[in-house]
């Protein structure tokens, strides 16, 4: 019976289309894509060599040498296809460093395919695998079955890697890989039993197609704008690395002013800028001879993942890119200046979980120095462990009443004494010690606990104001911060009134602070809440003025009596006359609006004197006192509540 090549032709078409799709869609970045392309390309050569070998078989007794060569090439490539299928599975589960760790494991991995190479080379002399008869017919030898045994070995090895590492993959992917592996293995068994039906290559092509649709899934792997690997794939890859405790180095790159660039250029042109940034990374790792996975994780964030010996080049790559991105980008007729933060992170040495990794990435915008950062220097591992466990920490803190209110005195320049204080929340845990408000406040706003925490703060402050200890301190009021989320509560005013009434606190004994961000984003609920409480006698302050870009018309429309100038604005470099003019005119504008000024973050006598000269009403900062626990605050006020108090 003459062998039919229709299945081989169909397989060749499928494989060529697959490789074409990968190249057209630029799915060439990342080890998984590269191994899949290599696997598909090898399948093309394997199928082609099978077709050529069968065509020579049809020539009768001629072309003996050619038959030996192409049949040998086909059988050898067929074994390598099984071997690289296993490699694909190992890379997919990110366990290559385990599978090749140690002599024994390397033998299990490489020895079978090495035996195939040796047997095929010796076959030219021994004819133990196959031979060409005197009549020109392809004939199997006594050791031919060894090729199928080795193929079966790799099929079983693939199944073992998938099943033993199924937690590293989604269930659909596990099922898809098992189906594709069994399809390829089953077709090989069938062709061994029925050699004239060439179904093996078609089954391989079908398996590759199945993997392409169910496992590779271009829409999940590749970002269409940059050609880099997508965030979803990054999340899966790094999570697997943490589970496997695999040592890797991640170069984290954040374009800090990406949002500004996008607003300035628009979506279409900002995509081109992202592409320029991405291309520079691809070009750099290629020049450095490094095999790296490069990801785009959205919002101007990029990641370069290095493993093995490539980790040694992380510093070189990071410093090169850091310097490169300082150069203006020429785009159309514009020169764009990127503000890029580059940080080198070693896992699991610096960070050992995905939540902490994400938290570090978000934290980079606050860490920019112009130089390459190192996660080991940026913060301790415990900080990001706190970020990982923050929801549990907050829930326990509420349940166990671990929140404590500190008070920072506010000095009145006119009265020469402390007339008020700001209530600041602190959290102490048994496991981590003090947890920074910079960590737990944003987390509480994100998970919704800020509403419960805000009520706790208000109750503790009102209990203090309504206590005998508060009497005689000579304080006019205590300032309490309201988060943007609290400002949106429908029942905020009624809750505040209820707490104050319970503790016999008068409205003018409380001042509520609203951040500039919340004030600038005016919503009906916010306006109604502020108006209701203002009409009841509660005063309001605008906190952190100078940190945002609020609409002053909106701010002026709200009943603020105090504007708190943020420390970043208070520390303007006096050597810059333009910035001094800005600060002086801001103060004049606030006074023209009949509002009083509190200057925050004053730490030196020089700053205190400067704002005294500018006729600001209040000063708050370490120059007078740091935030104090309630008992220490009471002692401080009693000891310093005299006229002409000064700090030395």
ZABAMI-277384 format. One line per field, with one value per residue (C-alpha): residue number from 1; x, y, z. Coordinates in nm, 3 decimals. Layout:
# residues N
n = (NUM, ...) $
X = (X, ...) $
Y = (Y, ...) $
Z = (Z, ...) $
# end
This chain:
# residues 648
n = (1, 2, 3, 4, 5, 6, 7, 8, 9, 10, 11, 12, 13, 14, 15, 16, 17, 18, 19, 20, 21, 22, 23, 24, 25, 26, 27, 28, 29, 30, 31, 32, 33, 34, 35, 36, 37, 38, 39, 40, 41, 42, 43, 44, 45, 46, 47, 48, 49, 50, 51, 52, 53, 54, 55, 56, 57, 58, 59, 60, 61, 62, 63, 64, 65, 66, 67, 68, 69, 70, 71, 72, 73, 74, 75, 76, 77, 78, 79, 80, 81, 82, 83, 84, 85, 86, 87, 88, 89, 90, 91, 92, 93, 94, 95, 96, 97, 98, 99, 100, 101, 102, 103, 104, 105, 106, 107, 108, 109, 110, 111, 112, 113, 114, 115, 116, 117, 118, 119, 120, 121, 122, 123, 124, 125, 126, 127, 128, 129, 130, 131, 132, 133, 134, 135, 136, 137, 138, 139, 140, 141, 142, 143, 144, 145, 146, 147, 148, 149, 150, 151, 152, 153, 154, 155, 156, 157, 158, 159, 160, 161, 162, 163, 164, 165, 166, 167, 168, 169, 170, 171, 172, 173, 174, 175, 176, 177, 178, 179, 180, 181, 182, 183, 184, 185, 186, 187, 188, 189, 190, 191, 192, 193, 194, 195, 196, 197, 198, 199, 200, 201, 202, 203, 204, 205, 206, 207, 208, 209, 210, 211, 212, 213, 214, 215, 216, 217, 218, 219, 220, 221, 222, 223, 224, 225, 226, 227, 228, 229, 230, 231, 232, 233, 234, 235, 236, 237, 238, 239, 240, 241, 242, 243, 244, 245, 246, 247, 248, 249, 250, 251, 252, 253, 254, 255, 256, 257, 258, 259, 260, 261, 262, 263, 264, 265, 266, 267, 268, 269, 270, 271, 272, 273, 274, 275, 276, 277, 278, 279, 280, 281, 282, 283, 284, 285, 286, 287, 288, 289, 290, 291, 292, 293, 294, 295, 296, 297, 298, 299, 300, 301, 302, 303, 304, 305, 306, 307, 308, 309, 310, 311, 312, 313, 314, 315, 316, 317, 318, 319, 320, 321, 322, 323, 324, 325, 326, 327, 328, 329, 330, 331, 332, 333, 334, 335, 336, 337, 338, 339, 340, 341, 342, 343, 344, 345, 346, 347, 348, 349, 350, 351, 352, 353, 354, 355, 356, 357, 358, 359, 360, 361, 362, 363, 364, 365, 366, 367, 368, 369, 370, 371, 372, 373, 374, 375, 376, 377, 378, 379, 380, 381, 382, 383, 384, 385, 386, 387, 388, 389, 390, 391, 392, 393, 394, 395, 396, 397, 398, 399, 400, 401, 402, 403, 404, 405, 406, 407, 408, 409, 410, 411, 412, 413, 414, 415, 416, 417, 418, 419, 420, 421, 422, 423, 424, 425, 426, 427, 428, 429, 430, 431, 432, 433, 434, 435, 436, 437, 438, 439, 440, 441, 442, 443, 444, 445, 446, 447, 448, 449, 450, 451, 452, 453, 454, 455, 456, 457, 458, 459, 460, 461, 462, 463, 464, 465, 466, 467, 468, 469, 470, 471, 472, 473, 474, 475, 476, 477, 478, 479, 480, 481, 482, 483, 484, 485, 486, 487, 488, 489, 490, 491, 492, 493, 494, 495, 496, 497, 498, 499, 500, 501, 502, 503, 504, 505, 506, 507, 508, 509, 510, 511, 512, 513, 514, 515, 516, 517, 518, 519, 520, 521, 522, 523, 524, 525, 526, 527, 528, 529, 530, 531, 532, 533, 534, 535, 536, 537, 538, 539, 540, 541, 542, 543, 544, 545, 546, 547, 548, 549, 550, 551, 552, 553, 554, 555, 556, 557, 558, 559, 560, 561, 562, 563, 564, 565, 566, 567, 568, 569, 570, 571, 572, 573, 574, 575, 576, 577, 578, 579, 580, 581, 582, 583, 584, 585, 586, 587, 588, 589, 590, 591, 592, 593, 594, 595, 596, 597, 598, 599, 600, 601, 602, 603, 604, 605, 606, 607, 608, 609, 610, 611, 612, 613, 614, 615, 616, 617, 618, 619, 620, 621, 622, 623, 624, 625, 626, 627, 628, 629, 630, 631, 632, 633, 634, 635, 636, 637, 638, 639, 640, 641, 642, 643, 644, 645, 646, 647, 648) $
X = (0.000, 0.141, 0.167, -0.080, 0.066, -0.263, -0.238, 0.120, 0.021, -0.261, -0.023, 0.231, -0.034, -0.151, 0.204, 0.299, -0.018, 0.062, 0.415, 0.286, 0.026, 0.289, 0.519, 0.245, 0.107, 0.463, 0.437, 0.813, 0.890, 0.923, 1.060, 0.721, 0.649, 1.000, 0.981, 0.641, 0.774, 1.074, 0.846, 0.619, 0.917, 1.066, 0.730, 0.746, 1.092, 0.988, 0.680, 0.877, 1.145, 0.872, 0.715, 1.051, 1.140, 0.806, 0.844, 1.186, 1.031, 0.803, 1.103, 1.164, 1.522, 1.682, 1.812, 1.923, 2.146, 1.878, 1.625, 1.863, 1.937, 1.579, 1.433, 1.711, 1.639, 1.267, 1.310, 1.564, 1.349, 1.048, 1.231, 1.342, 0.979, 0.878, 1.174, 1.084, 0.719, 0.842, 1.052, 0.743, 0.552, 0.842, 0.869, 0.491, 0.496, 0.815, 0.996, 1.298, 1.535, 1.395, 1.380, 1.746, 1.880, 2.139, 2.305, 2.029, 1.753, 1.960, 2.011, 1.636, 1.578, 1.854, 1.970, 1.677, 1.705, 2.082, 2.036, 1.824, 2.101, 2.359, 2.133, 2.051, 2.418, 2.512, 2.221, 2.411, 2.645, 2.432, 2.091, 1.938, 1.675, 1.581, 1.742, 1.671, 1.631, 1.788, 1.460, 1.469, 1.200, 1.210, 1.221, 1.213, 1.498, 1.495, 1.567, 1.308, 1.070, 1.323, 1.231, 0.867, 0.961, 1.159, 0.870, 0.636, 0.878, 0.858, 0.478, 0.458, 0.713, 0.494, 0.187, 0.383, 0.502, 0.151, -0.021, 0.244, 0.237, -0.132, -0.159, 0.068, -0.189, -0.560, -0.781, -0.868, -0.498, -0.424, -0.703, -0.594, -0.232, -0.332, -0.567, -0.300, -0.033, -0.256, -0.354, 0.010, 0.104, -0.199, -0.129, 0.230, 0.104, -0.144, 0.124, 0.355, 0.083, -0.039, 0.276, 0.113, -0.133, 0.075, -0.135, 0.145, 0.238, -0.126, -0.188, 0.118, -0.007, -0.354, -0.200, 0.002, -0.311, -0.495, -0.216, -0.219, -0.592, -0.623, -0.282, -0.086, -0.398, -0.242, -0.506, -0.389, -0.016, 0.068, -0.005, -0.115, 0.026, 0.382, 0.427, 0.538, 0.387, 0.066, 0.002, -0.216, 0.074, 0.315, 0.087, 0.075, 0.450, 0.561, 0.303, 0.443, 0.795, 0.694, 0.522, 0.829, 1.065, 1.250, 1.533, 1.478, 1.565, 1.298, 1.387, 1.083, 1.045, 0.778, 0.716, 0.603, 0.470, 0.290, -0.051, 0.059, 0.200, -0.121, -0.335, -0.107, -0.075, -0.399, -0.439, -0.310, 0.016, 0.077, 0.066, 0.352, 0.553, 0.494, 0.617, 0.936, 1.002, 0.932, 1.152, 1.444, 1.409, 1.395, 1.697, 1.892, 1.843, 1.936, 2.255, 2.346, 2.295, 2.032, 1.730, 1.466, 1.090, 0.968, 0.620, 0.396, 0.182, -0.030, -0.028, 0.334, 0.473, 0.723, 0.898, 1.206, 1.240, 1.585, 1.679, 1.984, 2.311, 2.121, 2.057, 2.421, 2.353, 2.056, 2.259, 2.416, 2.078, 1.904, 2.171, 2.185, 1.807, 1.797, 2.050, 1.885, 1.540, 1.686, 1.749, 1.457, 1.244, 1.200, 0.840, 0.707, 0.813, 0.825, 1.088, 0.935, 1.108, 1.022, 1.046, 1.137, 1.198, 1.407, 1.426, 1.604, 1.420, 1.546, 1.289, 1.247, 1.537, 1.384, 1.016, 0.848, 0.486, 0.290, 0.088, 0.407, 0.549, 0.249, 0.272, 0.639, 0.552, 0.286, 0.528, 0.790, 0.628, 0.714, 1.071, 1.211, 1.567, 1.699, 1.924, 1.863, 1.691, 1.730, 1.432, 1.660, 1.735, 1.395, 1.224, 1.237, 1.063, 0.838, 0.684, 0.558, 0.456, 0.236, 0.089, 0.014, -0.161, -0.313, -0.679, -0.634, -0.431, -0.707, -0.985, -0.796, -0.719, -1.088, -1.193, -0.920, -0.936, -0.571, -0.615, -0.481, -0.530, -0.224, -0.249, -0.013, -0.034, -0.104, 0.051, -0.132, 0.105, -0.149, -0.230, 0.125, -0.005, -0.139, -0.504, -0.584, -0.446, -0.480, -0.594, -0.375, -0.443, -0.175, -0.180, 0.039, 0.041, 0.206, 0.360, 0.481, 0.497, 0.381, 0.217, 0.255, -0.064, 0.081, 0.015, -0.305, -0.506, -0.494, -0.561, -0.863, -0.996, -0.954, -1.122, -1.397, -1.288, -1.218, -1.584, -1.558, -1.214, -1.337, -1.616, -1.367, -1.148, -1.443, -1.564, -1.219, -1.171, -1.516, -1.463, -1.143, -1.309, -1.595, -1.363, -1.248, -0.886, -0.968, -1.106, -0.850, -0.617, -0.732, -0.790, -1.051, -1.105, -0.956, -0.911, -1.031, -0.948, -1.221, -1.124, -1.280, -1.474, -1.623, -1.728, -1.947, -2.145, -2.515, -2.546, -2.214, -2.373, -2.622, -2.345, -2.124, -2.408, -2.493, -2.134, -2.097, -2.430, -2.342, -2.018, -2.166, -1.934, -2.029, -2.009, -1.743, -1.515, -1.459, -1.297, -1.323, -1.039, -1.103, -0.816, -0.763, -0.836, -1.179, -1.263, -1.165, -1.394, -1.724, -2.015, -2.369, -2.333, -2.012, -2.168, -2.478, -2.273, -2.045, -2.334, -2.543, -2.259, -2.142, -2.493, -2.489, -2.174, -1.893, -1.598, -1.402, -1.039, -0.888, -0.599, -0.282, -0.327, -0.056, -0.039, -0.301, -0.452, -0.786, -1.032, -1.014, -1.364, -1.498, -1.292, -1.403, -1.764, -1.729, -1.742, -1.378, -1.250, -0.893, -0.652, -0.365, -0.060, 0.119, 0.480, 0.592, 0.473, 0.606, 0.959, 0.992, 1.352, 1.397, 1.676, 1.404, 1.239, 0.950, 0.845, 0.868, 0.632, 0.393, 0.389, 0.341, 0.051, -0.113, -0.110, -0.253, -0.527, -0.625, -0.641, -0.851, -1.097, -1.122, -0.970, -0.701, -0.380, -0.215, 0.136, 0.218, 0.555, 0.748, 1.063, 1.302, 1.302, 1.386, 1.067, 0.858, 0.995, 0.936, 0.566, 0.534, 0.660, 0.409, 0.137, 0.012, -0.210, -0.104, 0.203, 0.210, 0.517, 0.810, 0.958, 0.697, 0.603, 0.567, 0.230, 0.187, -0.022, -0.313, -0.150, 0.178, -0.017, -0.204, 0.124, 0.282, -0.006, -0.019, 0.356, 0.370, 0.041, 0.195, 0.228, 0.532, 0.604, 0.908, 1.069, 1.438) $
Y = (0.000, 0.336, 0.599, 0.887, 1.236, 1.427, 1.439, 1.565, 1.836, 1.948, 1.946, 2.158, 2.417, 2.440, 2.480, 2.746, 2.943, 2.915, 3.050, 3.322, 3.431, 3.446, 3.663, 3.891, 3.945, 4.002, 3.726, 3.689, 3.832, 3.604, 3.252, 3.083, 3.251, 3.178, 2.809, 2.779, 2.939, 2.708, 2.408, 2.506, 2.572, 2.234, 2.074, 2.234, 2.089, 1.750, 1.739, 1.857, 1.592, 1.325, 1.441, 1.440, 1.097, 0.947, 1.107, 0.943, 0.612, 0.627, 0.633, 0.260, 0.140, 0.478, 0.749, 0.509, 0.765, 1.036, 0.801, 0.716, 1.084, 1.218, 0.929, 0.982, 1.354, 1.289, 1.037, 1.253, 1.567, 1.367, 1.277, 1.640, 1.752, 1.539, 1.673, 2.035, 1.968, 1.874, 2.191, 2.393, 2.237, 2.298, 2.665, 2.703, 2.583, 2.786, 2.485, 2.462, 2.547, 2.248, 2.006, 2.070, 2.102, 1.832, 1.560, 1.302, 1.534, 1.643, 1.279, 1.214, 1.519, 1.497, 1.135, 0.992, 1.249, 1.208, 0.833, 0.905, 1.114, 0.841, 0.564, 0.756, 0.825, 0.462, 0.348, 0.443, 0.156, -0.085, -0.043, -0.134, 0.146, 0.122, 0.040, 0.063, -0.278, -0.387, -0.300, 0.053, -0.002, 0.167, -0.112, -0.089, -0.244, -0.440, -0.132, 0.087, 0.048, 0.232, 0.559, 0.512, 0.410, 0.733, 0.928, 0.763, 0.847, 1.217, 1.198, 1.052, 1.308, 1.588, 1.451, 1.418, 1.781, 1.908, 1.703, 1.763, 2.138, 2.185, 2.458, 2.673, 2.669, 2.724, 2.416, 2.485, 2.502, 2.180, 2.000, 2.145, 2.038, 1.686, 1.653, 1.782, 1.552, 1.245, 1.333, 1.349, 1.035, 0.841, 0.931, 0.809, 0.472, 0.446, 0.521, 0.265, 0.003, 0.125, 0.270, 0.339, 0.593, 0.905, 1.063, 1.149, 1.488, 1.592, 1.505, 1.713, 2.009, 1.973, 1.958, 2.274, 2.448, 2.340, 2.482, 2.805, 2.856, 2.732, 2.792, 3.050, 3.263, 3.574, 3.801, 3.695, 3.701, 3.995, 4.365, 4.486, 4.839, 4.752, 4.391, 4.308, 4.050, 4.162, 4.227, 3.916, 3.699, 3.893, 3.831, 3.458, 3.430, 3.612, 3.435, 3.101, 3.220, 3.296, 2.958, 2.782, 3.001, 3.062, 3.318, 3.594, 3.959, 4.204, 4.544, 4.760, 5.063, 5.326, 5.630, 5.862, 6.134, 5.890, 6.026, 6.380, 6.263, 6.077, 6.381, 6.604, 6.382, 6.185, 5.809, 5.737, 5.931, 5.816, 5.458, 5.545, 5.683, 5.357, 5.170, 5.380, 5.300, 4.930, 4.911, 5.057, 4.777, 4.509, 4.660, 4.683, 4.323, 4.207, 4.416, 4.285, 3.927, 3.858, 3.631, 3.819, 3.840, 4.198, 4.298, 4.600, 4.611, 4.915, 5.285, 5.342, 5.045, 4.801, 4.496, 4.303, 3.954, 3.796, 3.451, 3.229, 3.387, 3.678, 3.812, 3.922, 4.179, 4.342, 4.637, 4.702, 4.695, 4.907, 5.177, 5.189, 5.230, 5.482, 5.700, 5.641, 5.753, 6.079, 6.179, 6.363, 6.154, 6.306, 6.253, 6.437, 6.797, 6.763, 6.670, 6.472, 6.441, 6.124, 6.098, 5.733, 5.546, 5.226, 4.979, 4.642, 4.381, 4.036, 3.769, 3.608, 3.788, 4.139, 4.047, 3.710, 3.756, 3.906, 4.156, 4.310, 4.316, 4.513, 4.746, 4.819, 4.899, 5.146, 5.297, 5.384, 5.716, 5.836, 5.704, 5.879, 6.008, 6.002, 5.707, 5.334, 5.216, 4.884, 4.728, 4.619, 4.988, 5.135, 4.954, 4.647, 4.324, 4.374, 4.686, 4.485, 4.198, 4.452, 4.554, 4.190, 4.137, 4.484, 4.377, 4.129, 4.384, 4.645, 4.403, 4.288, 4.649, 4.740, 4.429, 4.460, 4.843, 4.890, 5.233, 5.522, 5.892, 6.116, 6.496, 6.749, 7.099, 7.397, 7.728, 8.060, 8.342, 8.608, 8.461, 8.335, 8.001, 7.665, 7.709, 7.382, 7.044, 6.797, 6.443, 6.188, 5.816, 5.563, 5.183, 4.946, 4.570, 4.289, 4.139, 4.445, 4.718, 5.060, 5.056, 5.378, 5.573, 5.602, 5.228, 5.164, 5.476, 5.415, 5.045, 5.128, 5.363, 5.091, 4.809, 5.025, 5.001, 5.376, 5.437, 5.229, 5.370, 5.727, 5.669, 5.527, 5.839, 6.075, 5.887, 5.890, 6.262, 6.353, 6.140, 6.342, 6.680, 6.584, 6.469, 6.659, 6.631, 6.852, 7.129, 7.387, 7.318, 7.639, 7.478, 7.616, 7.297, 6.970, 6.909, 6.572, 6.450, 6.326, 6.098, 6.152, 5.829, 5.954, 6.278, 6.075, 5.905, 5.991, 5.976, 6.146, 6.456, 6.261, 6.028, 6.323, 6.495, 6.173, 6.117, 6.481, 6.478, 6.157, 6.314, 6.661, 6.823, 7.162, 7.214, 7.485, 7.245, 7.036, 7.135, 6.889, 6.871, 6.782, 6.715, 6.929, 6.623, 6.570, 6.940, 6.967, 6.678, 6.834, 6.594, 6.675, 6.451, 6.627, 6.971, 6.868, 6.716, 7.019, 7.265, 7.077, 7.053, 7.412, 7.543, 7.348, 7.536, 7.293, 7.466, 7.323, 7.331, 7.253, 7.017, 6.958, 7.271, 7.283, 6.909, 6.904, 7.110, 7.207, 7.437, 7.745, 7.847, 7.524, 7.562, 7.923, 7.810, 7.588, 7.727, 7.676, 7.894, 7.760, 7.664, 7.435, 7.494, 7.165, 7.126, 7.077, 7.429, 7.569, 7.449, 7.636, 7.718, 8.090, 8.100, 8.068, 8.414, 8.296, 8.032, 8.283, 8.509, 8.214, 8.143, 8.510, 8.549, 8.227, 8.367, 8.700, 8.518, 8.308, 8.620, 8.800, 8.511, 8.586, 8.249, 8.179, 7.991, 7.697, 7.621, 7.249, 7.080, 7.366, 7.217, 7.512, 7.855, 8.009, 7.869, 7.974, 8.329, 8.342, 8.261, 8.493, 8.773, 8.668, 8.713, 8.354, 8.278, 7.929, 7.708, 7.329, 7.110, 6.949, 7.289, 7.306, 6.942, 6.607, 6.423, 6.298, 6.029, 6.180, 6.171, 6.323, 6.583, 6.692, 6.727, 6.921, 7.169, 7.225, 7.285, 7.518, 7.699, 8.039, 8.361, 8.406, 8.034, 7.950, 7.626, 7.570) $
Z = (0.000, -0.104, 0.168, 0.137, 0.192, 0.225, 0.605, 0.582, 0.336, 0.566, 0.864, 0.674, 0.586, 0.950, 1.081, 0.826, 0.912, 1.284, 1.242, 1.009, 1.266, 1.539, 1.329, 1.195, 1.545, 1.670, 1.929, 1.942, 2.285, 2.586, 2.628, 2.596, 2.264, 2.142, 2.236, 2.071, 1.751, 1.760, 1.818, 1.529, 1.301, 1.390, 1.311, 0.965, 0.901, 1.041, 0.821, 0.517, 0.568, 0.597, 0.271, 0.091, 0.231, 0.116, -0.227, -0.262, -0.150, -0.455, -0.688, -0.653, -0.628, -0.697, -0.456, -0.183, -0.013, -0.027, 0.130, 0.414, 0.476, 0.475, 0.674, 0.929, 0.942, 0.987, 1.269, 1.447, 1.420, 1.535, 1.855, 1.901, 1.856, 2.155, 2.352, 2.279, 2.360, 2.705, 2.717, 2.630, 2.922, 3.162, 3.062, 3.078, 3.441, 3.502, 3.649, 3.418, 3.702, 3.895, 3.601, 3.512, 3.866, 3.938, 3.734, 3.780, 3.659, 3.362, 3.268, 3.284, 3.065, 2.804, 2.789, 2.584, 2.305, 2.313, 2.260, 1.953, 1.800, 1.867, 1.735, 1.418, 1.346, 1.408, 1.195, 0.879, 0.968, 1.171, 0.999, 1.336, 1.325, 0.956, 0.624, 0.254, 0.097, -0.231, -0.404, -0.257, 0.006, 0.347, 0.608, 0.987, 1.183, 1.506, 1.720, 1.548, 1.842, 2.062, 1.890, 1.988, 2.341, 2.377, 2.225, 2.475, 2.756, 2.670, 2.642, 2.993, 3.117, 2.975, 3.151, 3.475, 3.460, 3.390, 3.658, 3.926, 3.859, 3.785, 4.047, 3.832, 3.551, 3.506, 3.479, 3.111, 3.027, 3.215, 3.031, 2.695, 2.741, 2.848, 2.547, 2.304, 2.454, 2.440, 2.082, 1.973, 2.167, 2.044, 1.682, 1.720, 1.849, 1.562, 1.301, 1.458, 1.421, 1.078, 0.912, 0.575, 0.725, 0.786, 1.060, 1.304, 1.157, 1.122, 1.488, 1.587, 1.386, 1.538, 1.886, 1.817, 1.690, 2.004, 2.222, 2.020, 2.076, 2.435, 2.595, 2.397, 2.338, 2.177, 2.327, 2.676, 2.613, 2.389, 2.429, 2.088, 2.138, 2.237, 2.123, 2.477, 2.711, 2.881, 3.250, 3.289, 3.173, 3.399, 3.696, 3.619, 3.556, 3.870, 4.086, 3.961, 4.040, 4.398, 4.434, 4.294, 4.502, 4.181, 4.199, 3.943, 3.898, 3.786, 3.643, 3.718, 3.491, 3.551, 3.330, 3.608, 3.378, 3.146, 3.237, 3.153, 2.818, 2.735, 2.817, 2.614, 2.304, 2.311, 2.301, 1.949, 1.981, 2.339, 2.207, 1.972, 2.265, 2.456, 2.150, 2.140, 2.507, 2.450, 2.140, 2.336, 2.592, 2.323, 2.150, 2.476, 2.591, 2.240, 2.242, 2.586, 2.466, 2.729, 2.692, 2.891, 2.920, 2.876, 2.991, 2.963, 3.276, 3.177, 3.275, 3.171, 3.365, 3.214, 3.359, 3.244, 3.394, 3.408, 3.532, 3.548, 3.440, 3.280, 3.631, 3.648, 3.374, 3.550, 3.681, 3.340, 3.163, 3.428, 3.429, 3.051, 3.021, 3.303, 3.119, 2.782, 2.896, 3.030, 2.671, 2.504, 2.269, 1.926, 1.817, 1.510, 1.571, 1.949, 2.202, 2.488, 2.823, 3.011, 3.388, 3.434, 3.759, 3.729, 4.017, 4.044, 4.251, 4.342, 4.419, 4.661, 4.840, 4.838, 4.800, 4.845, 4.732, 4.444, 4.648, 4.782, 4.429, 4.304, 4.603, 4.529, 4.168, 4.279, 4.529, 4.266, 4.179, 4.529, 4.513, 4.205, 4.248, 3.892, 3.974, 3.953, 4.270, 4.448, 4.622, 4.906, 4.974, 4.895, 5.178, 5.394, 5.306, 5.609, 5.452, 5.158, 5.382, 5.560, 5.225, 5.155, 5.489, 5.523, 5.498, 5.784, 5.983, 5.952, 6.040, 6.351, 6.445, 6.434, 6.625, 6.890, 6.915, 6.817, 6.657, 6.864, 6.803, 6.831, 6.847, 6.688, 6.843, 6.616, 6.719, 6.679, 6.584, 6.683, 7.025, 7.091, 7.213, 7.103, 7.014, 6.838, 6.734, 6.449, 6.529, 6.351, 6.347, 6.443, 6.429, 6.628, 6.569, 6.763, 6.450, 6.256, 6.519, 6.398, 6.054, 5.857, 5.773, 5.421, 5.396, 5.591, 5.495, 5.114, 5.177, 5.395, 5.127, 4.869, 5.064, 5.215, 5.580, 5.588, 5.680, 5.998, 6.078, 6.027, 6.276, 6.528, 6.498, 6.541, 6.849, 7.013, 6.942, 7.072, 7.383, 7.445, 7.384, 7.612, 7.892, 8.201, 8.080, 7.785, 8.003, 8.092, 7.797, 7.634, 7.293, 7.058, 6.859, 6.734, 6.362, 6.227, 5.876, 5.644, 5.354, 5.008, 5.058, 5.386, 5.221, 4.987, 5.268, 5.256, 5.634, 5.719, 5.877, 6.090, 6.214, 6.309, 6.494, 6.678, 6.800, 6.908, 7.091, 7.276, 7.404, 7.465, 7.212, 7.067, 6.689, 6.718, 6.910, 6.596, 6.268, 5.978, 5.723, 5.360, 5.122, 4.815, 4.597, 4.751, 4.739, 4.375, 4.279, 4.379, 4.398, 4.513, 4.818, 4.926, 4.888, 5.082, 5.365, 5.400, 5.381, 5.638, 5.890, 5.827, 5.890, 6.219, 6.329, 6.231, 6.064, 5.770, 5.658, 5.320, 5.387, 5.180, 4.969, 4.703, 4.632, 4.357, 4.077, 4.223, 4.057, 4.282, 4.176, 4.326, 4.642, 4.687, 4.662, 4.970, 5.326, 5.423, 5.704, 5.702, 5.424, 5.527, 5.307, 5.249, 5.355, 4.993, 4.914, 5.240, 5.157, 4.829, 4.748, 4.809, 4.554, 4.291, 4.286, 4.070, 4.321, 4.604, 4.409, 4.364, 4.740, 4.835, 4.593, 4.712, 5.065, 4.944, 4.753, 5.057, 5.275, 5.013, 5.042, 5.417, 5.507, 5.765, 5.694, 5.868, 5.741, 5.778, 5.804, 5.964, 6.113, 6.156, 6.316, 5.979, 5.826, 6.126, 6.105, 5.730, 5.761, 6.060, 5.832, 5.565, 5.831, 5.831, 6.129, 6.237, 6.224, 6.259, 6.252, 6.429, 6.514, 6.790, 6.840, 6.671, 6.694, 7.051, 7.222, 7.416, 7.761, 7.636, 7.437, 7.752, 7.945, 7.656, 7.630, 8.006, 8.017, 7.716, 7.724, 7.807, 7.617, 7.389, 7.381, 7.169, 7.058, 7.105) $
# end
